[in-house]
Amino acid sequence: MDKQNKKTIVGDRWNYQPQEQEGDYWFDGNAYMTNNIQEQIPSHELQAIILFLKRLVEQKKGLDYLQVFKLENGTKIFVIDNLSRSQKEIYAPEHHYFTILFSYEY
C-alpha cells in the first residue's frame, strides 16, 4: 500500500475510495467474485485488496458494507459484505460472505 498524492494505492494500481459511511462490517466471511473479476483482475491484485480490507477493518473496528477501488481510467471494483457483525449471530454461516464485482455488474 503506497500513499501517492494523498491516495491509497492497493495492488500497485487500485485507488481506494474512502467510505462514505461508518459501518459494522468485517469482510471476514467467504470471498466470492464474479467471472469477469476472476478473468480480468490478476489474483495478486485481488489478494492485495482483500488483505488491505482486513487490515483496515482491524484499524477502524468495522467498515461500511460497500468498499470501492478505482483505476485511473475510471474502472471501479465494488467489494460488498453481506452481513454486519450483529447479523452474523442471526444468519447461518452460508450467508456470511462478501462479493467482489465490477461496478457495472451491480
VMD Tcl script that draws the C-alpha trace (Angstrom):
set ca {
  {0.00 0.00 0.00}
  {1.56 3.29 -1.12}
  {0.48 6.82 -0.42}
  {0.73 8.93 -3.57}
  {-0.76 12.40 -3.68}
  {-2.91 11.53 -0.63}
  {-4.28 8.50 -2.47}
  {-4.12 4.99 -1.09}
  {-2.94 2.67 -3.85}
  {-3.62 -1.05 -3.40}
  {-2.23 -3.86 -5.55}
  {0.01 -1.38 -7.42}
  {-2.83 0.31 -9.31}
  {-6.17 0.35 -7.44}
  {-7.02 3.66 -5.75}
  {-9.01 3.02 -2.57}
  {-12.02 5.34 -2.34}
  {-12.73 6.45 1.23}
  {-16.00 5.09 2.55}
  {-18.94 7.45 2.81}
  {-20.44 5.97 5.99}
  {-19.26 4.13 9.07}
  {-20.29 0.52 9.47}
  {-20.16 -2.73 11.39}
  {-18.95 -4.97 8.54}
  {-15.77 -7.05 8.86}
  {-15.26 -8.69 5.42}
  {-14.24 -11.91 7.14}
  {-16.62 -14.41 5.54}
  {-16.01 -16.35 2.34}
  {-14.84 -14.29 -0.63}
  {-16.82 -14.65 -3.85}
  {-16.17 -12.86 -7.11}
  {-17.81 -12.61 -10.48}
  {-16.42 -14.41 -13.52}
  {-15.43 -11.06 -15.01}
  {-13.36 -10.21 -11.94}
  {-11.67 -13.62 -11.98}
  {-10.85 -13.32 -15.68}
  {-9.71 -9.70 -15.77}
  {-8.02 -8.96 -12.44}
  {-4.77 -10.76 -11.55}
  {-5.01 -12.86 -8.41}
  {-2.20 -10.94 -6.68}
  {-4.25 -7.72 -7.02}
  {-7.35 -9.39 -5.60}
  {-5.31 -10.77 -2.70}
  {-3.88 -7.28 -2.07}
  {-7.39 -5.78 -2.00}
  {-8.67 -8.42 0.43}
  {-5.63 -8.07 2.69}
  {-5.97 -4.27 2.63}
  {-9.62 -4.53 3.72}
  {-8.79 -6.96 6.51}
  {-6.15 -4.56 7.87}
  {-8.46 -1.55 7.50}
  {-11.28 -3.37 9.32}
  {-8.97 -4.03 12.26}
  {-7.83 -0.39 12.37}
  {-11.33 1.07 12.19}
  {-13.13 -1.72 14.09}
  {-15.58 -2.22 11.23}
  {-16.34 -0.70 7.83}
  {-19.27 0.28 5.64}
  {-20.68 -2.71 3.74}
  {-19.56 -1.16 0.41}
  {-15.87 -0.59 -0.31}
  {-14.72 0.86 -3.65}
  {-11.45 0.67 -5.56}
  {-10.86 2.65 -8.75}
  {-8.36 2.68 -11.61}
  {-7.10 5.87 -13.26}
  {-9.25 5.02 -16.32}
  {-12.41 5.11 -14.19}
  {-12.91 1.35 -13.82}
  {-14.33 0.57 -10.38}
  {-14.45 -2.56 -8.26}
  {-17.06 -2.91 -5.52}
  {-16.46 -5.15 -2.52}
  {-19.76 -5.75 -0.74}
  {-20.10 -7.56 2.59}
  {-23.33 -9.48 3.07}
  {-23.68 -9.39 6.87}
  {-22.78 -6.94 9.60}
  {-21.20 -8.22 12.79}
  {-24.55 -8.18 14.62}
  {-26.32 -10.00 11.76}
  {-23.82 -12.88 11.91}
  {-25.46 -14.05 15.12}
  {-28.82 -14.42 13.37}
  {-27.93 -15.93 9.98}
  {-26.44 -19.32 9.12}
  {-22.74 -19.46 8.13}
  {-23.54 -19.87 4.42}
  {-24.85 -16.29 4.43}
  {-21.55 -14.96 5.77}
  {-19.66 -13.82 2.65}
  {-18.51 -10.82 0.68}
  {-18.56 -10.30 -3.09}
  {-16.08 -8.63 -5.41}
  {-17.52 -7.28 -8.67}
  {-17.11 -4.53 -11.21}
  {-19.39 -1.54 -10.60}
  {-21.19 -2.18 -13.91}
  {-22.16 -5.65 -12.66}
  {-24.05 -4.25 -9.67}
}
mol new
graphics top color blue
foreach p $ca { graphics top sphere $p radius 0.5 }
foreach p [lrange $ca 0 end-1] q [lrange $ca 1 end] { graphics top cylinder $p $q radius 0.2 }
display resetview
